[in-house]
């Protein structure tokens, strides 16, 4: 008789994701990107799959062992690679296409550690935790995932890994069998318990069976116990569907896993509560009729976000979308924010700048059949909105005159003046800018900015706090941002040169805001290595962590939290049991504000012709010059009022400057022609007189 237990496996995803899991998933999607920049533009998304949507059932039937087929590897010794321990995964071509997690595959990779994977990326030979692993294969089916090996001719028993194809199309099965494997790695040649198990992939239905055989001692009687990861994983370790039993619960009475690290305990000891799988014990995983899509790329503007996804197989009729400023995942009864999306992209408008948005998508396969929401959200940060230039006013002046230009911006911002449309020099700051004397029409550019001055927070060096050591332990520095700011740099200190690492910043929801690579200089605990971050952070709570092989100095004494500015407060570390420790990141520098607007051109126009008539009129009323035309000299009647006299030709070129002129100006060296006599008065005014040299 076949006993079947069904279980509806639609448990909801945890709302608060583990930081480390999210970090590893993100690293994969970010490797090809430059990710340290002023505004996080939302190009990052968590890789998605739908392993958690598979339904689960268990039964007790018959274990039908393979005796033929293709042998992938046979043990020739009882230890090391010759016992099939941590051997390179085997590539196996499937005789039919198999749909796993909404993606069709034509091949698999078989690990000696009791599981198979999908996709081009092979698992590491030492990967004994296939469900919780952050490795980048596209999915895994784990029948008994742990460090395993088999035996060679112990008690007449030898183990192998083999595959075979059973049945006829369209109902064939690919069977992968681990034959006579130990339940845990051992090199003993005096005692060996072995058992066999299979993964069966079924054509057309795409159902998965894990079938176990009972075990026995091939030699000796030393009992073995331990835990294995059993279940499914999608393209990331956030998407899992696994089983759990403690040592006090029978293997056959497992419950759904509560984390991707959940395991099933086994023991060969007679009477042990967990026991080993009995002969013919079977787990069956059935795919849903409707798969969720997979996020691809995203983008954002200051007031909109765009999310893109890849269609699963089979392709649904359309999609529903749910977005929020909270990372709390929707459930089946959550009302979508957008429905009946026919394509594989959506742009959501009328959003707030400098805000993190979380997006989920589900497939609508028709007739009320919906997939689950994507198990991992896509998150997109809208850039902050720099201030804008509201108005500009140019000016027109006579040759050698100084122009006063003006511009206005919104409250809380200020105006920067530049001498080029891009790059160039900052020539002034403020709502007005007065140029130097100009000989010709000149363009300037105004830009609005709200960037504050650079501030620093935190201890300056490890040496300044006291006892320190060079380590690479995984503890984070915690801080709070009260006002949106640009985190510019951080100082790190290292004892060994040329070690590679990254600095990661995550927000309070575990979303990775930036990853910045660095290579250590090995300069010691008193000489800083400045690492540029340039990461924009909205108000909120954050953590900063070190990853990679690089060791950095940290303090085991001397820290006194908080380290505070009004804008940024370093509140502590994740090493809460030792509050005097300070980890890795010193002298944080930042500026507040969102940045600078694009530059707008403002023109100072020099108009020689326009100055002639008005100048002559003004001169008649004040200072007079004669004779005009003149041959060698010009006389002015009130030299005591004049600070400087300048002669400019009609092209605007300055020909001559006379400081504190007397009543007679000697101009015999001028060529014949028309000139403008510019009189700069001591009271700050200016008079222009057209004169002719004959």
C-alpha positions in Angstrom: 0.0 0.0 0.0 1.3 3.5 -0.9 0.8 6.1 1.9 0.8 9.7 0.7 0.9 12.9 2.8 0.3 16.2 0.9 1.3 19.5 2.2 0.4 22.9 0.7 3.7 24.8 0.7 2.5 28.4 0.4 4.1 29.8 3.4 4.9 33.5 3.1 8.4 34.8 2.8 10.1 36.5 5.7 9.7 40.2 5.7 13.0 41.0 7.3 15.8 39.5 5.1 19.1 38.4 6.6 21.7 41.1 5.7 24.3 38.5 4.7 21.9 36.7 2.3 20.9 39.8 0.6 24.5 40.9 0.3 25.6 37.7 -1.4 22.7 37.9 -3.9 23.5 41.4 -4.7 27.1 40.8 -5.2 26.3 38.5 -8.1 24.1 41.0 -9.8 26.5 43.9 -9.3 29.8 42.3 -10.4 29.5 43.8 -13.9 28.5 47.2 -12.7 30.2 50.3 -11.4 28.2 50.8 -8.2 29.8 53.6 -6.3 28.2 56.8 -7.5 26.3 59.9 -6.3 22.8 58.6 -6.7 21.8 55.0 -6.5 19.8 54.8 -9.8 18.2 51.5 -9.1 20.1 49.3 -11.5 20.3 46.5 -8.9 17.7 43.8 -8.4 17.7 40.6 -6.5 17.8 37.5 -8.6 14.4 35.7 -8.5 13.0 32.2 -8.9 10.0 30.3 -7.6 11.2 27.2 -5.7 9.0 28.1 -2.8 6.0 27.8 -5.0 6.5 24.0 -5.6 4.0 21.9 -3.7 5.3 19.0 -1.5 4.2 15.5 -0.9 5.8 12.5 0.7 5.1 8.8 0.2 6.4 5.3 0.8 6.8 3.1 -2.2 9.6 1.1 -3.7 13.2 2.0 -4.3 14.2 0.7 -7.8 17.9 0.8 -8.0 19.8 1.5 -11.2 22.0 -1.3 -12.3 22.9 0.0 -15.7 23.0 3.5 -17.3 26.0 5.8 -17.4 28.4 5.6 -14.5 29.8 9.1 -13.8 32.3 8.0 -11.2 33.2 4.9 -9.2 35.1 4.8 -5.9 38.6 3.3 -6.1 39.7 4.1 -2.5 38.1 5.0 0.8 39.3 8.6 1.2 39.8 11.7 -0.8 38.8 12.2 -4.4 39.2 8.5 -5.1 36.2 8.0 -2.7 34.2 10.5 -4.7 34.8 13.2 -2.1 34.6 16.8 -3.4 35.1 15.8 -7.0 34.5 18.2 -9.9 30.7 18.2 -10.6 29.7 16.1 -13.6 28.1 17.6 -16.6 25.0 15.6 -17.7 23.0 16.3 -20.9 19.3 15.7 -20.5 17.4 13.7 -23.1 14.5 16.1 -22.9 14.0 19.7 -21.8 13.2 20.1 -18.2 11.4 23.1 -16.8 12.7 24.1 -13.4 11.5 27.3 -11.7 10.0 28.6 -15.0 13.2 28.2 -17.0 13.8 25.3 -19.4 17.1 23.5 -19.1 18.8 20.8 -21.3 21.6 19.9 -18.9 22.4 19.6 -15.2 25.5 19.4 -13.1 25.8 16.5 -10.6 27.6 17.0 -7.3 29.1 14.1 -5.3 27.7 16.0 -2.2 24.2 14.7 -2.9 22.6 17.3 -5.2 22.3 18.6 -8.7 22.3 22.2 -10.0 21.0 24.0 -13.1 22.7 26.7 -15.2 26.1 27.3 -16.6 27.8 28.0 -13.2 28.9 24.9 -11.5 28.8 24.5 -7.7 32.1 24.5 -5.8 33.6 21.1 -5.2 33.5 21.8 -1.4 29.9 23.2 -1.4 28.1 21.0 1.1 25.2 23.4 1.8 23.5 23.7 -1.6 20.3 25.3 -0.4 21.8 28.1 1.7 24.9 28.6 -0.4 25.3 32.0 -2.1 26.9 30.4 -5.1 25.5 31.6 -8.4 24.1 28.5 -10.0 20.6 29.0 -11.3 18.9 26.5 -9.0 19.5 23.2 -7.0 17.7 20.0 -6.1 19.3 18.5 -3.0 18.4 15.0 -2.0 21.1 14.8 0.7 23.3 17.8 0.7 26.4 17.6 2.8 30.0 16.5 2.6 29.7 12.9 1.4 31.9 10.1 0.0 31.5 6.4 -0.7 33.6 3.3 -0.3 35.7 0.9 -2.4 35.4 -2.8 -1.8 34.6 -2.7 1.9 32.7 -5.8 2.8 32.3 -6.4 -0.9 30.5 -3.1 -1.4 31.7 -0.3 -3.8 29.9 3.0 -4.4 29.3 5.1 -7.5 27.3 7.9 -9.1 25.3 7.0 -12.2 22.5 8.2 -14.4 19.9 6.5 -16.6 16.9 7.3 -18.7 13.7 5.3 -18.0 10.5 5.1 -19.9 9.4 6.4 -23.3 8.6 9.9 -24.6 6.7 11.9 -23.5 6.9 10.2 -20.1 10.6 9.6 -19.6 12.5 10.0 -16.4 16.1 11.0 -15.9 17.4 9.2 -12.7 20.6 10.3 -10.9 21.7 7.8 -8.3 24.2 8.0 -5.5 25.0 4.3 -4.9 26.3 3.0 -1.5 27.2 6.4 -0.1 28.2 7.0 3.5 25.7 9.4 5.3 28.7 11.5 6.3 32.3 11.8 5.1 34.6 9.2 6.7 37.9 7.6 5.8 37.4 4.6 8.1 38.1 1.2 6.5 36.9 -0.7 9.5 33.4 0.6 9.7 31.1 1.9 7.0 27.4 2.4 6.9 26.1 3.1 3.4 22.7 3.8 1.7 21.6 4.9 -1.8 19.3 7.7 -3.0 18.0 9.1 -6.2 16.8 12.3 -7.8 14.2 11.6 -10.6 13.3 14.3 -13.2 10.1 13.6 -15.0 9.4 14.6 -18.6 6.3 16.7 -19.4 5.1 17.1 -15.8 8.5 18.5 -14.7 7.9 16.8 -11.3 10.8 16.0 -9.1 11.1 12.9 -6.9 13.7 12.2 -4.3 13.7 8.5 -3.5 15.7 6.9 -0.7 16.8 3.3 0.0 17.4 1.9 3.5 21.0 1.5 4.5 23.2 -1.0 6.3 26.7 -1.6 7.6 29.0 -2.9 4.9 31.6 -3.4 7.5 31.9 -2.7 11.2 29.2 -1.1 13.5 30.2 2.5 14.4 27.1 4.6 14.2 26.9 7.8 12.3 24.7 10.8 12.8 24.4 14.3 11.4 22.4 16.8 9.3 21.8 17.3 5.6 20.2 20.0 3.5 17.2 18.6 1.6 15.0 20.6 -0.7 15.0 23.1 -3.5 16.7 26.4 -4.1 16.0 28.9 -6.8 18.5 31.3 -8.4 19.3 32.8 -5.0 19.3 31.4 -1.5 16.4 33.7 -0.7 14.2 31.3 -2.7 14.1 28.0 -1.0 11.7 25.1 -0.3 13.3 22.7 2.1 12.6 20.3 5.0 13.4 20.3 8.7 13.6 17.7 11.5 15.6 17.9 14.7 17.3 14.9 16.2 14.2 14.3 18.3 11.9 14.0 15.3 11.7 11.2 12.8 13.2 11.8 9.4 9.9 10.8 7.9 8.0 13.4 10.0 9.8 16.5 8.7 8.2 19.9 8.5 8.8 22.8 6.1 12.1 24.5 6.6 12.1 27.8 8.5 15.3 29.2 6.9 17.5 28.3 4.0 19.9 26.7 6.5 17.3 24.2 7.8 18.4 20.6 7.8 17.2 17.1 8.4 18.9 15.1 11.1 19.7 11.4 10.5 21.2 8.7 12.7 22.2 5.1 12.1 21.8 4.3 15.8 19.1 1.7 16.5 16.1 3.3 18.2 17.2 6.9 17.4 14.3 9.2 17.1 15.4 10.5 13.7 16.6 7.3 12.1 17.5 7.0 8.5 15.1 7.1 5.5 13.3 3.8 5.0 13.4 1.9 1.7 11.2 3.5 -0.9 10.7 6.7 1.1 9.9 9.4 -1.5 9.7 13.2 -1.5 7.7 14.6 -4.5 8.0 18.3 -5.6 5.4 19.4 -8.1 5.8 22.7 -10.0 3.0 25.3 -9.9 0.9 25.7 -13.0 1.8 29.4 -13.0 5.4 30.6 -12.4 6.4 34.1 -11.3 8.7 36.1 -13.6 12.3 37.0 -12.9 13.5 40.6 -12.4 16.2 41.8 -14.8 17.2 45.5 -14.9 15.7 48.6 -13.3 16.1 52.3 -13.6 14.8 55.5 -12.1 14.4 59.3 -12.4 13.8 61.7 -9.6 10.0 61.0 -9.8 9.6 57.6 -11.5 10.9 54.1 -11.5 11.0 51.4 -14.2 11.1 47.7 -13.4 11.8 45.1 -16.0 11.4 41.3 -15.8 11.8 38.2 -17.9 8.8 36.0 -18.7 8.7 32.5 -17.2 7.8 29.4 -19.1 4.9 28.9 -19.9 4.3 32.6 -20.6 1.4 34.0 -18.6 -1.4 36.1 -20.0 -0.3 39.3 -18.2 1.2 40.5 -14.9 0.2 42.2 -11.7 2.6 44.6 -9.9 2.8 45.8 -6.3 5.1 48.5 -5.1 5.6 50.2 -1.7 8.1 52.2 0.3 8.1 49.3 2.8 9.9 46.0 2.1 7.0 44.0 3.7 6.2 41.4 1.0 2.7 41.2 -0.4 0.7 38.0 0.1 -1.9 36.3 -2.1 -4.7 38.6 -0.8 -2.8 41.8 -1.2 -4.4 44.1 -3.8 -1.9 44.9 -6.6 -1.1 48.5 -7.3 -1.1 47.8 -11.1 -3.0 45.0 -12.9 -3.1 43.5 -16.4 0.4 44.6 -17.5 0.7 43.0 -20.9 4.5 43.5 -21.4 7.5 42.7 -19.2 8.1 46.3 -18.0 6.4 48.9 -16.0 7.1 52.6 -15.4 5.5 54.1 -12.2 5.3 57.9 -12.2 4.5 60.7 -9.7 6.9 59.4 -7.1 9.0 61.3 -4.5 12.7 61.9 -5.1 15.3 60.4 -2.8 13.0 57.5 -1.8 13.5 53.7 -1.8 10.8 51.8 -3.6 10.2 48.0 -3.4 8.6 46.2 -6.3 7.0 42.7 -6.6 5.5 41.1 -9.7 3.3 38.1 -10.2 2.1 36.2 -13.3 -1.6 36.1 -14.2 -2.1 32.9 -16.1 -5.9 33.4 -16.5 -9.0 31.8 -15.0 -8.0 33.1 -11.6 -4.7 31.3 -11.6 -1.9 33.6 -10.3 1.7 32.8 -9.5 3.1 33.8 -6.1 4.7 37.2 -5.9 8.3 37.2 -6.9 10.0 35.9 -3.7 12.6 38.6 -3.6 11.7 42.2 -4.2 13.3 44.5 -6.7 14.3 47.8 -5.1 14.9 51.1 -6.8 16.0 54.4 -5.2 14.8 57.5 -7.0 17.7 60.1 -7.2 17.4 63.2 -5.0 16.4 66.3 -6.8 19.1 69.1 -6.9 17.8 72.7 -6.6 17.1 74.6 -9.8 18.0 78.0 -11.2 14.7 80.0 -11.2 15.7 83.2 -13.1 18.8 84.7 -14.7 19.6 88.2 -15.8 22.5 89.2 -18.0 23.9 92.7 -18.4 25.2 95.1 -21.2 28.2 97.2 -20.6 30.6 99.4 -22.5 34.1 98.2 -23.4 36.3 97.9 -20.3 33.2 97.9 -18.1 32.4 95.4 -15.4 29.0 93.6 -15.7 26.9 92.6 -12.8 25.0 89.3 -13.6 22.3 87.8 -11.4 20.4 84.6 -10.9 18.0 83.3 -8.3 17.3 79.8 -6.9 15.0 78.1 -4.4 15.2 78.6 -0.7 18.0 76.8 1.0 20.2 76.7 -2.1 22.9 79.1 -3.4 24.2 80.0 -6.9 27.7 79.1 -8.2 29.1 81.0 -11.1 31.4 79.3 -13.7 33.4 80.4 -16.7 32.6 77.3 -18.8 29.5 75.2 -19.5 31.2 72.1 -18.1 34.4 71.9 -16.0 36.1 75.3 -16.0 36.6 77.4 -12.9 34.3 78.5 -10.1 34.5 82.3 -10.4 32.0 83.4 -7.8 29.2 82.4 -5.4 26.0 84.2 -4.6 22.9 85.6 -6.4 25.0 88.2 -8.2 28.4 88.1 -9.8 30.4 91.2 -11.0 32.8 90.4 -13.8 36.3 91.9 -14.3 36.5 94.7 -16.9 35.4 93.2 -20.2 36.8 94.0 -23.7 34.2 91.8 -25.5 31.0 89.9 -24.9 31.6 87.0 -22.5 29.4 84.1 -21.4 29.2 82.8 -17.8 27.2 80.0 -16.3 25.1 79.8 -13.2 24.2 76.6 -11.3 22.1 76.1 -8.2 23.6 74.0 -5.4 22.7 72.9 -1.9 25.9 71.0 -1.1 27.1 71.9 2.4 30.7 72.0 3.6 32.6 68.8 4.2 32.2 67.4 7.7 33.9 64.5 9.5 32.7 62.1 12.2 34.3 59.2 14.1 37.7 58.5 15.6 40.5 59.6 13.4 42.8 56.6 13.8 43.0 53.2 15.6 46.1 54.5 17.3 44.2 57.4 18.8 41.8 55.0 20.7 44.3 52.6 22.1 44.8 48.8 21.6 44.2 47.7 18.0 44.8 44.7 15.8 44.6 43.8 12.2 41.7 41.4 11.6 39.0 40.4 9.0 36.2 39.4 11.3 32.6 40.1 10.2 31.3 42.9 12.4 29.6 46.0 11.2 29.7 49.7 12.1 26.2 51.1 12.6 25.2 54.7 12.0 22.1 56.9 11.5 21.6 59.6 8.9 19.3 62.3 10.1 19.6 64.5 7.0 20.1 63.2 3.4 23.8 63.4 2.6 26.6 62.3 0.4 29.0 59.9 2.2 32.3 60.9 0.5 35.2 59.0 2.1 36.2 56.8 4.9 39.7 56.1 6.3 40.9 52.5 6.8 44.1 51.2 8.2 45.8 47.9 7.3 48.9 46.0 8.4 49.4 44.0 5.2 49.7 45.4 1.7 47.9 44.2 -1.5 45.0 42.5 0.1 41.6 42.9 -1.7 38.4 43.8 0.0 35.1 45.7 -0.3 33.3 48.2 1.8 29.5 47.6 1.8 26.8 50.0 3.0 23.3 48.5 3.7 20.2 50.3 4.8 18.1 49.2 7.7 16.1 46.8 5.5 19.3 45.0 4.4 19.3 46.6 0.9 22.8 47.1 -0.4 23.4 50.8 -1.2 26.9 50.5 -2.5 30.0 48.2 -2.8 33.4 49.9 -3.0 36.4 47.8 -3.8 39.8 48.6 -2.3 43.3 47.1 -2.0 45.2 47.6 1.2 48.4 49.7 1.5 49.7 48.1 4.7 50.6 51.5 6.1 49.8 50.6 9.8 47.4 51.8 12.4 48.3 55.5 12.3 48.5 56.3 8.6 45.1 56.4 6.9 44.2 54.9 3.5 41.4 57.1 2.2 38.7 55.2 0.3 36.3 57.2 -1.8 32.6 56.1 -1.4 30.5 58.9 -2.9 27.3 57.2 -1.9 24.1 59.2 -1.5 22.1 58.2 1.6 18.6 59.3 2.5 17.7 59.7 6.1 17.6 56.3 7.8 19.7 53.7 9.6 22.7 52.0 8.0 25.5 49.5 8.5 29.0 49.5 7.0 30.9 46.3 6.7 34.2 44.9 5.4 34.2 41.8 3.2 36.9 39.9 1.2 40.4 38.8 2.3 41.6 42.3 3.4 42.5 42.6 7.0 41.9 46.0 8.7 42.7 47.5 12.0 40.0 47.7 14.6 40.0 48.7 18.3 39.3 46.4 21.2 39.3 49.3 23.7 38.6 53.0 23.7 35.4 53.4 21.7 32.8 55.7 23.3 29.6 55.8 21.3 27.8 57.7 19.9 30.1 59.8 17.7 27.8 62.6 16.6 27.1 65.4 14.2 23.6 66.8 13.7 23.5 65.0 10.3 25.3 61.7 10.9 25.6 59.7 14.2 27.8 56.6 14.6 25.7 54.6 17.1 27.7 51.4 17.7 28.7 48.0 16.2 27.0 44.6 15.7 29.5 43.3 18.3 27.2 44.4 21.0 28.7 42.3 23.8 31.8 44.4 23.7 30.7 48.1 23.4 34.3 49.4 23.6 35.2 47.8 20.3 35.4 50.0 17.2 35.5 48.3 13.8 37.4 49.3 10.7 36.0 52.6 9.5 37.4 55.9 10.8 37.0 59.6 10.1 33.9 59.4 7.9 33.5 62.5 5.7 30.3 63.7 4.2 28.4 66.7 2.8 24.7 67.4 3.1 22.5 68.4 0.2 21.6 66.8 -3.1 24.1 68.3 -5.4 24.2 70.9 -8.2 21.8 71.7 -11.0 22.8 71.8 -14.6 24.5 75.1 -15.6 22.5 77.9 -17.3 24.3 80.4 -19.5 24.2 84.1 -18.5 25.8 86.6 -20.9 27.7 89.8 -20.3 27.3 91.8 -23.5 29.9 94.5 -24.4 28.3 97.0 -26.8 30.8 99.7 -28.0 28.4 101.3 -30.5 25.6 101.6 -27.9 27.9 103.5 -25.6 28.9 106.4 -28.0 25.8 108.6 -27.9 25.0 108.3 -24.3 28.6 108.9 -23.4 28.8 112.1 -25.4 25.7 113.4 -23.7 27.0 112.6 -20.3 30.4 114.2 -21.0 28.8 117.5 -22.0 27.2 117.7 -18.6 30.3 116.7 -16.6 33.9 116.3 -17.9 34.6 117.7 -21.3 37.4 116.9 -23.7 38.8 119.1 -26.5 39.9 119.5 -29.2 37.9 116.8 -30.9 39.1 115.8 -33.5 42.6 116.1 -32.1 46.2 115.8 -33.5 48.5 115.0 -30.5 46.8 116.0 -27.3 43.4 116.1 -25.7 42.6 118.4 -22.8 40.1 117.5 -20.1 38.5 120.2 -18.0 38.1 118.4 -14.6 41.1 116.0 -14.2 40.7 116.0 -10.4 37.5 113.9 -10.9 39.1 111.3 -13.0 40.8 108.1 -11.6 41.7 106.4 -14.9 41.5 107.3 -18.6 41.5 104.5 -21.2 41.6 104.6 -25.0 39.7 101.8 -26.7 39.4 101.3 -30.5 36.1 100.5 -32.2 36.8 96.7 -32.0 36.8 96.9 -28.2 40.6 96.5 -27.9 42.2 98.5 -25.0 44.9 100.7 -26.5 46.1 102.8 -23.6 45.6 103.3 -19.9 46.5 106.5 -18.0 46.2 106.4 -14.2 45.5 109.7 -12.4 45.6 111.7 -15.6 46.5 115.4 -15.8 44.5 118.0 -17.7 46.5 117.2 -20.9 46.5 113.7 -22.4 49.4 113.2 -24.8 48.2 110.9 -27.5 50.6 111.5 -30.4 51.4 107.8 -30.7 47.9 106.8 -31.7 47.0 106.0 -35.3 44.4 107.9 -37.1 40.8 106.8 -36.5 37.9 106.7 -34.1 38.4 105.9 -30.4 36.4 105.8 -27.2 37.9 107.7 -24.3 36.7 105.9 -21.1 36.9 108.1 -18.0 36.6 106.0 -14.8 35.7 108.5 -12.1 36.8 108.5 -8.5 33.1 108.4 -7.4 32.7 105.0 -9.2 30.9 106.3 -12.3 32.1 106.1 -15.8 32.0 108.4 -18.8 32.6 107.4 -22.4 33.5 110.1 -25.0 33.9 109.4 -28.7 37.1 111.1 -30.0 38.8 111.2 -33.4 42.5 111.2 -34.1 43.3 113.0 -37.3 
